[in-house]
Amino acid sequence: MPSLRRSLLLTGLLLPAALGAQGAAASGFTLAQVTGAPFPTNLVAAARAERLAWTLNERGVRNVYVAEGPAFTARRLTPYTADDGQELSAVTLAPDGRHVLYVRGGDFGSNWDDALPVNPTGLPIPPRTELWTVPFDGGTPVSLGEGLNPVVAPDGRTVVFERGRQLWRAPVDGSAPAVKLTELRGSNGGAVFAPDGKRFAFVSSRGDHAFIGVYTDAATPIQWIAPSSARDRVPRWSPDGTQLVFARVAGAGGPPPASLEIQPMPWSLWVATVATGAATERWRSSNTLRGSVPSTDGGPNLAWPVAGRITFLSYHDGWPHLYALDPVGTGVPVLLSPGAHQAEHVTVAAGGRHLLYAGNAGSTPGDHDRRHVVRVAVEQPALEVLTPGTGLEWSPVSLPSGTIAAIVATAQQPPVPAVLVPGAAPRLLTADRIPADFPAAQLVTPRPVSFRAADGVLVHGQLFEPAGPARGRRPGIVYVHGGPPRQMLLGWHYGDYYWNAYAMNQYLASRGFVVLAVNYRLGIGYGHDFHRPPNAGMAGASEYRDIVAAARFLRARPGVDAARIGIYGGSYGGYLTALALGRNSDLFAAGVDIHGVHDFTSDGGSRFGAGAWSFERDEAAVRRLAQVAWGSSPVSAVGTWRSPVLLIHGDDDRNVRFSQTVDLVQRLRARGVPLEELIIPDDTHHFMQYANQARVNTAIAEYLERKLKPGR
């Protein structure tokens, strides 16, 4: 790790006085209290004004908040008052800071149908997913109609957005109806304005291939940039507006692989002259898994921040690192963020000479399970961890003055937007929204632990141990995150789904459980080879060894009752929970499976090539792949499933088919396995309504107490 230069924060964070001292004696708290803090996200900064905007989810009531320098006094901008399950996303500040735009509705963490209306309150006619605009200084929000992914022109007067797979434009203040700009084949979006605002580039995705186009006006034909059979993506303008850089991957098709393992997806960077549409390849990855398009936050994270410097993220050295490339040089990229850590939430700092990101970097023990704000120069390696210590910081943004804002947290303090002050504690912007009864003083500090799986893989986790002396042996719980490319942390999480899981783990610890949150292989934060292991998932479930190792680690802990080990998790964590209960009811006494995947052979076997043309398909190979996928599925272990289970699922799930739970219920009932179920009508994978999430949380805690604490 490079030497650390001057930090913005000397130590961790300061808690508001209302939250109390962290050393206060624990006296117990409720689920409503520990999940009662607001969750901030969507932090953005204006390009030419000292203005910030973000969203707060306060027990399901979601609103946009804003603050302006130098005082940065936070205030609510939007008028919503109901826990109605309507997400706020795509928050955008106009470059001049005069308007804030946002999308209300949908579920944009979904794998499909993300823009369709969400209706967890059961209205006869669900609310639409709409694009809204509101003046920064205050006023009534104005709907621009159905729309996604707003991009405001540099002059701040108009906004381009997506509707019905086409591009539309409207005045940023909503003073006139939106106008349709394109009627092109495919799905058109991803607009990015040229620096002068007279044109914008966009992506026209056409299924097996995709083009980069440049739109000028209604009378000028689209300028297609080096069209090919490849899938081009993420166009970025040069600072002078004469060139574009974009990423290129091969088009779809080719012979189906006779393997369940992830196949390499090499990619390249091309620089185009906009006037002619001609492009030249400037860098190409290796045809390896490490050389594949990065699947961590932001993908390629492509930018052209200053003349002569293209920056991007690649996994090719084994870590998701940032690189700089000269658009006319040798084609050899310069590593900007060396060290055994990853970069997430990457953004360009004011002036373009630096990049900011959230990284699990630093010299404090346990930093591999934290996030800190890191700054790197775009010219040469010069890495600075700006927020060292035991806190967690993410989503950095830069204001025109160079001031940096981020979202900050600790093991006790829930996430709060903050302005980072050199040499002092951060200036917290909405700490007053944290309820007075939030139990910060009673939360434990999880400990980083590690242990080895049966095949020798080193596995990390966080151990939540109850405060106070034990009265006999305590029950243990293994928590399994979803994703699977996720990482649980030594404090409050930056994702709302895992923010809720952290609160649950704290609550369970307060109830006398020893909780181990396991970061199994397939997760992020520990390098490429841990993230992309062989024989994982449907190719053999090698990651399940880490779950077994976690249970054995807990069983060996002094004071833990080896006969009372439970397990719970959601999504991919639900998959591994079901696999654990099916394969190892001898280790796991009970579990809660929340919207897990249960059968990899469903969907007609499309995952392993059963849908390929019959004259091209190797029937014997398909049968072998099907057998491996079936053996990696929880449904294959129903015959040895003995432990009781609670199954939870929302039937508008857009990440895991509801049918996965319907099918498993019938299989378990046929075998006489004790099961209970909690079905949430019309809510999604993310339980968009807080009242539904509260029902789920209560059911998890009540079930684990009932099954693992007999007589309570």
N, C-alpha and C positions, 0 to 999 in steps of 0.2 A: 504494500500500500504506500503511495507517495506520502511525503510528510504533509501534515495538516497545517494550513496557514491560518490566519486570524479568523476566529469563528464569530458568528453573529450572536450566538447564545453561549454563555459561559458554562452553565449547567442546565439542568432540566427546566421544567416549567413552573410557574407560580400559580397555585390554585387560588381562586377567589376566596375571600374570607368566609362567604356564605357556605362554602363546601366543607369547611372545618379542616382540622389538622389530620394528616394522614396517619399519625400515630395513635389516634383515639381508639379506645377499646371498642371491639365489635359488639353489637347488641342485636344483630339480626335485621333483615330488611325484606321487603316484598319484591316479587317479580315486577310489579307495576313501578316501583321506585327505581329499580336498577335499569329498567328499559324506558324510563321516563325522560331521559335527557334528549335534547334535539340532535338530529344527525345532519351535519352540513356537507354539502357536496356542490359540484358545478362552479367552483371558484374561478372567476375570470377577471381580467383587468382590461381597462380601455387602453388603446394604443397611444392616444394623444392627450389623455386627461388622467389626473390622479384619482381614479374612480374604480371601485371594486363592486362586484355583484356575486351572489351565491344563493343557494337555496337551503332552507331549513325544513326538515321533516320533524314536526313536533307532535308526537303521538298520532301520526297520520294526517295532521293538518300541514300541508306543504305550502310554503310561500317563498317568494324572492325577497332577499334582503340586499341592501346596498350600503356603501360607506364611501366618503370622500375625504381626501387628505387636505390639510395636514392632520386634522383632528381624528378622522376615521371613526366618527360616531355612527354606529350601525342603526338602521331603521328598516322597518318592514315596508315593502313597496306594493305588494299585491294583497287582495282583500279576502283570501280564502279562509274559511272557518270550519269546514267539515272534514271528517275522516271518511273521504269518499273514494279512496283508492286511486286517485288521479295523479300520476307521476308528473313532476316538472323536470324537464331535461332540455338539452341543447341551449343552455343559457348563453346569450351572446350580448356583449356590450358593443354598441356602435363605436367606431374608432374615436369619434369626438366625445364619447361618453354620454351623449344626450338621450339615448334610448336603450332600453333593455328588451331583448326578445327572448322568448322561451316557448317550448312546446309543452302543452298540457294534455295528458292522456297517454295511452299506449303502455307498453312494457318493454323498454329498450334494452333489457338484459336477456331477451329471449332469443331462441334459435330460429324461430319462425313466427310469422304473424305479429311482429313486434309493434307495428303501427296500428293494428286493429284496436277498436275500443275495448277498454277493460271495464267490467261492470260487477264488482264484488258486492255492491249494495243491492243488486237485484232490481234495478229500475226497468220498467217495461221497455223503454227505449234508452239504450246506453248513451252516455255523452260521447261526442266526437273527439278525435285526436286533432287538436287545432294548434296553429301557430299564433302567438299573441305578442303584442308590443305595448310598452308602457313607458312614458317619459321618466327619466332618471329622477327628475325633481318631484315627481308625484303626479298622480292622475288616475283616471279609470283605464284599465287595460282594454285594448281594442283587438278583436279577433281579425286575423288576416285570412281566416278560413282554414280548411284542412291543409296541412303543410308540415314539412320536416326539414331539418338541417339548414337553418338560416345562415346566410353569409351576407354581411353588410358591406356595401361598396365603400371604398376609401373615403369618399366625401361625406359619408354618413346619411345620405338622402334616400337611398333605395336598398332593398334587400332582395336577394335571389334565394329561392328555396325550392324544395321538391314537392310535387303533388302528382299522384297518379303516374309515376315513373317518368315524368317530364319536369322541365325547369320553368319556374314562374318568377315574376318580378312584381314588387309592390312598393309604394312609398313607405319608408320606415315608420312613419307616424300613423299609417293606416288611413290616410285621408282620401284614398281612392281605391277602387277594387284592384285586385291582383290581375295581371295580364300574363297569358301563357306565352312563353318564349319559344318553346320547341315542340315539335310533333315528330320525334325521331324514333326509329326502331330501338328496341331494347329498353333497358332501365337506365335513366340518365340522372346523374347527380354528382356529388363531390366537387361542387363549384369552388373555384379559388380565383379571386380577382387579380389582374395585373396591377403592378404598383400605381399606374396612372388611372386605374378604374375604368378604362375605356373598353376592356375586354375581360372575359374570364375563361379559364380552362375548366373542363369537366371530363367526367368519365362516362362513356356510353357502353354499358355492359350488355353483351349480346349472347349470354349463355356460355358457350364454349370459347368465346374470345371477347376482347374488350378494346375499345379505341379511346385515345385521348383526343378531344375536340377543343377548338377555340371558338367561342361565340363573340361576334362583334356587334351586330345589330340585325334587325329583321330582313334587311335587304342584302346582307352579305352572306355568302355561303359559308358553312362551317369549314374551318381549316382543320382537316384531320392530320394528326401528327404521326408520321411514319407508320401508317396502318399495316398490320400483319395479322397472322393467325394466333398471335400471343394474346395474353390478358394483361393489358397495361393499366396502371393504377397510380394513385397519389401524385398527380402533377404538381410541381412547385415552380414558381417564376423566379428568374434571376432578378437581382435588385434593379437592373436597368430595364427589365420588361422585354428584352429581345429574345430570351431563351427560356426553355423549360427543361427541367429534369424530371424523370419519372422512373418508376420501377416496372420491370417487365418479368413476367413468368410465362411458362409455356401454356399454350391453350389446352383445353380439356381433351380427353380421348387417349388413344393408344391402347395397347393390349392390357387387359386387366391383370394386375399383379397376382401371382399365385401365393400370396402371403397375407397374413393379417397384420404384419408389422407396418408401422408408418413408413411411407416411401419418401425419399428426398424430394424436395421442391426447390431446385436452384433458381436463382433470380439474378437480375442484372440491373444496372443503372445506365440510363441513356440520357444524353443531352441533345436537345433539338433546337434548331433555329426556327423561330415561329414564322418568320416571313416566308420560308420555303416549305416548312413541314418536314424537312430532312433531319434525321437524328443519327447520332454516333454512339455506339456502346462505349462507356467510360470505365465500367468495372463489372466483373462477373464473379459470382460466388462459385465455390466448389460444388460438385454434384454429390453432396454428402448430407447426412442429417444435420450436422452442425452448420453446413452452408445453406440450409433451407431458409425460406422466408421466416423471420422470427415470429413466434406466436405469443410473445409476451406483450405487455401493454403498448399500444400504439403501432405494433408491427414494425415496419421499416423506420418510422419516426423521421421521415425524410424532410429536409429543410435546405434552403439556400439563403442563409442569414446575411452574408456579406459577399461582395464581389470576390471571386476566386476561391470560395469555400462552400462546398456542399457537405452537409453533415447527414449521417444516417446511423442506424443501429443494426448490428449484426451479431450473430451467435457463433461466428466461425472460429473463434479462439476458445470456445467452451463457456463463455459468459456473455450475457446480453450487454455488449459494450457499445459506446459511441465512437464513431470514426469521422474523420474529415477527408475530403477528396477534392483535389484541384480539378476543376472541370476541363482544363486543357493540359494537364501535367502528365505524369507517368502512368497514372491509373493505379498507383499503389496507395491505399488509404493509410492515414495516420491515426493510430489509436489515441483517443482523447481521455478515456476513463479507465486506466489500467487498474488491476487489482481483482481479487476474488469476490466480486459483488456484481449486482445487476442494476440497470437503470430503468426506472419507470416514470410515468407522468412527465415526459420530457417536454420542455418548452424553450423558446428562444428568449433570452433576456433582452431588455431594452438596449438598443444600439447594435445588437447582432453579434457582438464580440464574444459572448458567452452563452452556454446552454445551462439550464437549470434542470435538475431531475430529483426524484426521490430514489434513494439507493440504500441498500443494506450494507453501508460502508461506515467505517469509523473504528476507533481504537478502544471503545468501551466493551468490556466482556458482554457477549450476547448480542452484539450489533448485527450478526447475521440474521437475527429474528426481529429486527427493527427496521424503520425507515427514517432517514435523515435527508435534509435538503443538501444537495451537492451542486457545486458550480464548477464547470470546466470551460477553459478557453477554446475557441474554435481554431486557433492557429497552431497550437502545440499542446502536448500534455501538461496541464497545470490544474490539478484537481484540488478542490477545497471542500471539506465537509463543513458546511456553515452552521449546522445545528448539532454538535456532538452532545453526548450525554445519554441519559437513560430515558429520555422522551422519545416520541415518535412524531415525525413531521412529513407531510406529503402534499401533493398538488401545488407546487410552487408556481407563482406568477410574478411577473416583473412589471412595475409601473414606469412611466416615462422618466421619472426622477432617478430610477435605479433602485428604489425601495422594493423590497421583496415581501410578498405575503404568502402564506401557506395555511394549511390546516394542521393543528397541533394537538397532541394528546399525551397522556402518560398511561401507566397501568391503572391509575385511579381516576384521573381527569378525563372525561369523555371528550371527543373531538370538538374543537372550537376554531373558527377562522381567526387568524392573527396576522398582524403586521410585525415583521421581524426587525428588532432594534439592535444594532451592533453593540456588543458588550453588555447587554441587559436582557431581562426577561422579555418575551414577546408581549405585544399589546393585544390582549384578547378582545375580540369584537362583539361577541354575543354571549359571553359568559353569564350575563344576567338572565338569559333564557333558560339556564339550567335550573330546574326546580329546587326549592330550598330543602326538600326532603331527599334529594339524590344522595345515596349513601357512599360518597367518595371515601370517607374516613374508614369505612368498614370493608373496603375491597382489598383482597389480598394481592400481593405482587407475585405473578407466576414466575417460576424458576425455569431457566433453560436446562433441558436434560437431553441426553443422547444415549442410544443403545444400538446394538447390532441385530439385524435380522439373521435368520438361519443361514442365508447365503453370504453373510459377511457385510452386507450393505449397511453403512452408518445412517441411522435415522435420528432426526431431531424432533423435539416436542417441547411443550410448555406444561409444567406441572402446577396445578392449583391445589394447594393444601389448606384445609380448614384452619382458621385461627383458633388458638386455645388448646388446652390439653384434650387428648382423646379419651373417651370412655369405652375402652375395649377396641376391638378391630373395626375399622371403618370400611364401608363399601367403596368400590372404585368404579370409575366410568371412563371409558375411552371415547373421546369425541373425534369424529372423522369428518374433515371438511369436504366440500364438494369441489367442483371444477372439471377435472382435477388440477389444472394449473393455477393453484392458489397456495398461499402460505399463511398460516396462523402466526400471530406475532406476540411479543411480550408486552402487550397493552392493547388498547382499543384499536379496532381495525378500520381501514379506509373504505371498506365495502360495507354497505348497509346490511347485507345478508350475514356477514361475518362479524359485524358490530353486534348484531343480535346474538350470535353464537357466543361471543365473548361475554356478553351480559349473562347469558344462560349458564356458562361455565362458572362465572363468579357466584351466581345464585346457588348453583348446586354445591359449590364449595362451602358456601355459608350454611347449607343444610347438612353438612357433615360428610359429603362425598369427597374423595380424592379424585380429581379429574385430570386426565392426561389428554391434551390436544396433540394429536400426532400428525406431523408433517411427513407423510409417506412419499415414496418415490412416485413420480409423475408430477409432483408439485414444483413450484418455482423457488428461487432464492438460494439454491445450492449448486448451480451450474447445469450445463446442458445434459451431461450424462445421467444426472439424477432426474432431470425433467423428462428425458426421452429414453427410458430404460428399455432393454429388450424384453420380449415376452410379457408385456403389460396389457392390462385391460382385456379385451376379447381375445388377445393372442396368448393368454396363459395366466393372467392375473398375478404376475410376479409381485406386484405391490401389496398383495394380500399378506405376504410374509411379514411386512412391516406392521400390519394390524395385529397379527399373532404376537410379534415381538413386543408390541406395546402392552398387550394383555399380560404377557409373561413378566414384563418389567414391573407392572403394577402389582401382580401377585407376589413378587419378591420384595416389595416395599415393606419395611417394618410398620406394623399397625394397620395394614390393609388386609381385609378378609378375602382370601383367595377364592372362596366359594360365592362371593357376591360381587362379581365384576360385570358391569353392564356396558352397553355400547349404544351410541346414537349418532346420527348424521343425516345430512340432507343431500339430495341429488346424487353425485358420485359417492358422497359419503353414505347415502342411503343404500346404494349398490353394495358398498363394502360392508355395511352393517348387515344387510341380508345375507351376504356371502359368509360373514362370520357366524351368524346364527345357524346357517345351514351346515357349514362344515365343522364348526367347533362349538356346539352347544355344551361341550365339556368345559370350555373356557369362559363362555359368555352366558350368564344366567338369565339375561333378558335384554331386550333392545327396542329402540324406536327407529323405524325406517321411514324417513320423510322423503316422499316422491323419488324413490330410488329406481334405477334401471335394473330389471330382473331377468331379461331374456335377450341376449345379443343375437339370437337367430330369428327374431321377429322381423317384420317388414320384408317378408319374402326372401330373406337371406341376401338382401342387396349389399349388406356390409362386407360380405366375403365373396362377391363375384358370382352369386347364383343367378343374377340377372343378365350376365353377358350372353352374347349370341351363342346358340348351341354349337355351331360349327367351330367356334373359337374356344369354347369352354372345355376345360379339362375336368370331366366329371369326377374322376377319382380325387383330384386335388380339391375340388369344391367340397366333396364329402369329408375329406380330412380337415379342411378349414372349418366346416360346419361342426365337426366333432370338437375341435378346440374351442370354438366360440361357445358351444353348448356347455362344455366342461368349465368354462370361465364364468358361466351365468349362475346366479343364485337358484334358478329353477332346477338346475341339475342336482342340487344338494338338498332338495326338499325331503328326500328319503331319510336323511340323518338329522333333520331339523327337529329339535325337541324344545328349545327354549321359547318362552312366550314373547310375543312381539306386538307392538302398537304400530299400525300402518297409517300414515297421514298423507293426504294428497288433495290438492285443489284440482277441480275437474276442467279448468281452463288453462291447464299447464301447457306452456309453449316451449318448454325445454325437454321435458320427459313425458312421453305419452301417458295419459291417465290409464290407458289399457294395460300398462305394465303392472299397475297395482291391482286392477280388476282381475287379471289373469292369476297373479300370485295368490290372491285371496282364495280363489277356487281351489288351487293346488294345495294350499295349506289346510283348508277345511277338509279336503278329501283325505288328508293324512292325519286329521285330528290334532293338528298343532294349535295350541291356544293362541288366539289372536283377538285383537280389538282394532277398530278402525275409526278414524276421524276424517270425514270427507268434507271439504269446504266447497260449496257450490260457487261457480262463476268467479273464483279467484285463481291467480296464476301461480307460477313457480315461486314467485317472490312475495306472496301474500301481501298484496298492495294495500289492503285495508289494515290499519293497525289493530282494529278489533279482532280481525281474523288471526293476525300474528300473535296477539295476546292469548287467544284460545289455544293456538298451537303450543305456545310456550307453557301455558298452564298444564296442558295435557301431557307434555313431555315430562315435566317435573313431577306431576302427580303419579304418573305411571312408574317412573323409576323409583320413587319413594315407596310406592305400594309393592313393587316386585322385589326390591333390594333391601327394604327395611321392614321385614315382616313384623306385625304387631304394632307398627307406628299408627 
